[in-house]
Amino acid sequence: MTMNFFRGVMGGQPAGPQPTGAETIHKLCDRVASSTLLEDRRDAVRALKSLSKKYRLEVGTQAMDHLVHILQTDRSDSEILGYALDTLYNIICNDEEEEQDESEDMAAAPPIPVSGKHKNVPVSDENAQKQEEDLGVLFTDKFLGDSENVTLLLTLLEEFDFHVRWPGVKLLTALLKNQCNQVQGVILVSPMGVSRLMDLLADSREVIRNDGLLLLQQLTKGNAAIQKIVAFENAFERLLDIITEEGSSDGGIVVEDCLLLLVNLLKNNSSNQNFFKEGSYIQRMKPWFEVGDDNSGWSAQKVTNLHLMLQLVRVMVSPVNSPGATSSCQKSMYQCGLLQQLCTILMATGVPADILTETINTVSEVIRGSQINQDYFASVNAPSNPPRPAIVVLLMSMVNERQPFVLRCAVLYCFQCFLYKNQKGQGEIVATLLPSTIDANSISAGQLLCGGLFSADSLSNWCAAVALAHALQDNLTQKEQLLRVQLATSLGKPPVSLLQQCTNILSQGDKINRRGSKVQTRVGLLMLLCTWISNCPIAVTHFLHNQENVPFLTGQISENLGEDERLVQGLCALLLGICIYYNDNSLENYTKEKLKQLIEKRIGKENFVEKLGFVTKHELYSRAAQKPQPVFPSPEQMLFDHEFTKLVKELEGVITKAVHKTSEEEKKEEEVKKTLEQHDSIVIQYKDLIRDQDTQIQELREQVSTLSLNSEQMQNQITQQQSQIQQHKDQYNILKLKLGKDSQGLSSSQGEGAHVNGLHSEELSQLREEVEELRRQHTLQHTQLSDKDSLINTLRCGAAAAAQTAEGGAGGSDNTELLGEVESLRSRVQAQCAEISQLQTERLELIRRAEAVSSAPASSSESSADTVTVSELESRLAAQTTEAERLKEECRGLREGHAGLEQQLASAQSTVAIEQTEKTKLQQEVQESKKEQDDLLMLLADQDQKILNLKQRLRDLGETIDEDEDELDARDQFGEDDDDDDEDEDNND
């Protein structure tokens, strides 16, 4: 019925004028808006879809609002939703794709004459493409006029139906391509917006999953916030799983899409890079680079995949990343074996040239600035016979003019990265040039660099000069060592130094035929010389020692040369300025002042500064200063090195100031430098002093902590002893109360229980003997504690006297602390002794009461024997037996208390032993001090004897000696003898 309607409206009248495309689309839009039947609306939308590519402008202008309305209202019909999404995609997308319309779509499209098409206007292909792009942006802006349309589209992506989900993914991708930032903003604020898109990667239908990858590629471009959200939605795990499932480097275009998405997520995003490293995903990259022995027949897709994998590794270790993050990733790559795998590819045969070039660049950045990685790379050997180091093999490619230009640039970058912050590697390279290490039977890196430096190929000259300059970068030792290198120029002539040979080539540059080659060679040599003599006064002296060098430089600077030679003039000015700035005035003819006078006379200071500025104003200078990797579109533009641009930036200002400075200003500057050096030396001394004090403070803190620990241990011991004493005190109190009650009961029944007590007097006598024995033991313990107390007092006095004699005032504070601790311990022991004495007194009182109880019934037994009945005697006998058992238990408790006191006595004895040891040490120190005093007294006695002898000789010679002085001397001597006798008596005592 629907088809009949279309035929009746548009195709049922063969006669008359045919409707135009715009009219047909207008009628279809009216039908979409007004039809109540879903089938009619579906057929109309399908017809619009079939016309949307040929009549893109008309459909986009008239039907977009109706199509959006369909998406909002007809959610229950997946077919009409799919048609509407496809139509919107056709009018928004700018890609030229093959039409895949179904047969019913073609049938639904009415026959429209060619004259109605808007493409009839003849335009050029370029203009047509531009118009198509403009239309796509125009319709995208119209669709994004309401941000709810994007939210609606995200909601539709939750539909599992293939005819809805797939066109929705394509439409959203097209929107991102045309207006990326705007769509990203809407998705970012949409609840669960990114999560819905991440679910596409888990779709079992590969076409949706693959288009989902393309969608995420567009979504993550240039938006760090979305990149972080995608990464934390487990994107790394999912993408790496897909790459593995698809065959890694041997996979198809899906692997390429995954790698592109990974690059988007990691490039310039430190947070994601750290997450990737911490998640151990770097280790999962190693299998990607496992290549076999047979590397022939690589497909174009494999080359693309491996190229992207190498690029992904470079993203993680890029020099533009933070140094800490780069170093951490480099360490992980070495530990998991990824660097070793890359070096295997580097030395493998049959690898395509572009993959080999990118592998060299990747290895370069993995080892750049990492000492352990650089050391490993230095140990890699090529599989040749005999084996050669990989560095030598790469340098052979760099100085070979038949190798591709990009490969030679990659090798130079690798060599630069190997030497970056690697003084050990720099020394090894320079050592291959020294006479003592040259091996005539093997090719070394130094020989290759010298060969390239003096070859006929200007590019080899430049690369070798820059490589050799990196071997000297920030390394004063190697700059001085390189001055020893001697070169044999020809038979019969004496060898010349490498420095002199470089200047000879500069001065003979006009003999090179090609002008461009001459400039490139001279620029390379000038960069090498500037790097070599900068910050090295000895090298400056060697350079100035050649009488021809300064006239050559001044002549080059003063000439008015063409545009091509301006760079050479600027570099010559820089070299001459370095000779001034780092001049130590050791050559009388070329001191700083004379060189400045020479510049002022022959060149002019303003002209010199102007020529010096030619370097930084060169168009290729700023390009080389951007990044370390040497990337040049052609060999002719290969003029500047990245590290050299840093040197120029550092020296240009100081050289300008040095040229304009007067001699008085230089003297003042030298004085300021000397003052600063003195201040620096003082600061260093104070730093050393502070460091020593910190060490001493740390040691004292450790001693304090040790003493505190000992104090805590002793406090714990005292607490334990106090608790034990308290327990004994409580036991004595309980025993006292019990004995008091028993004595009262026995006193009331003295007249009645005499006979019973008489029967058990033998047991009571045994108890009295045991109590007496315990009393004697307590008395003995009290005596021992008193002895220990007196011994502690003796040790304290001896320690104080020995400390005063041996150490004097220096150790007073330490001895005071020790004596304080001893005094504290003594007071605690005295307190414990007092408590023990009190307990002994109470025990004696209890014993006295027990004796009174035992004697009383014995005296009254005779008078009361007749008044007691037999039954009463039997009951009292049982009671007395119970009482005797209780007394035995109490005696047992007293024995246990006695054992505790013995333990306390043992502890006190250990303390006394420790104090005795300390006393012995102190006595030894006192003996040593007395021995020293005796030695001094002997010396004094000898002196006195000598004085008496001299006085006697003076008397013999007739000199008058004052008698008072003699008496005083004799009295002093007599007093000293008395003191010695007193000391001996004290010692004997």
PyMOL commands that set and color helices and strands:
alter all, ss='L'
color gray80, all
select helices_A, chain A and resi 2-11+21-34+38-51+56-73+78-92+103-108+114-116+118-120+125-143+148-156+162-178+180-189+193-202+206-219+224-232+235-245+248-250+253-266+270-278+283-289+300-316+323-335+338-347+353-367+371-379+390-398+405-419+423-431+435-437+445-453+458-470+476-482+498-507+509-511+515-533+537-545+549-558+566-581+588-590+592-602+605-612+614-617+619-626+635-637+642-660+663-748+754-759+761-806+812-859+861-864+870-956+963-988
alter helices_A, ss='H'
color red, helices_A
select strands_A, chain A and resi 381-382+388-389+486-487+496-497
alter strands_A, ss='S'
color yellow, strands_A
deselect
rebuild
show_as cartoon
